[in-house]
């Protein structure tokens, strides 16, 4: 199991567990719908940071989509528009900014994972905070399929991760010794 898949699964569980407490804390300052949208924005912002780190993309490249989404989260009485924009921004960050190697395969993976995740949200998303927490957890679990479909190689071919660990250690030791001599 690759690092993005494993981390996305752990992130899904953490998002599901922390959704209700975060919304409760945020609802002390804002109304419940705004607090819920802000909690979703926080989830997507943290995941966007993870995506940019995995792809070695500059963090500044994901700031613009996140700021647009934050503005929509804070805009009053915008609910379904926020969710549609959130899914769109999420796809833009992942396939357009962070992992843009194979466009056809990325489009296919986005279609599968976004459609599956939206179906999960429609089926499980309810009127209670627990149902939404479960939906958020399942949303990110479905998103982990993206890395199976695209098979994101986070290290270029011929990089250190492709070599045997012993050979890598020998090469590192040679470089250190050459630097000392």
ABEGO torsion letter per residue (X at the ends): XBAAAAAAAAAAAAAAAAAAAAAAAAAAABBAAAAAAAAAAAAAAAAAAAAAAAAGBBAAAAAAAAAAAAAAAABBGBAAAAAAAAAAAAAAAAAAAABAABAAAAAAAAAAAAAAAAAAAAAABBABAAAAAAAAAAAAAAAAAAAAAAGBBABBBGBAAABBAAAAAAAAAAAAAAAAX
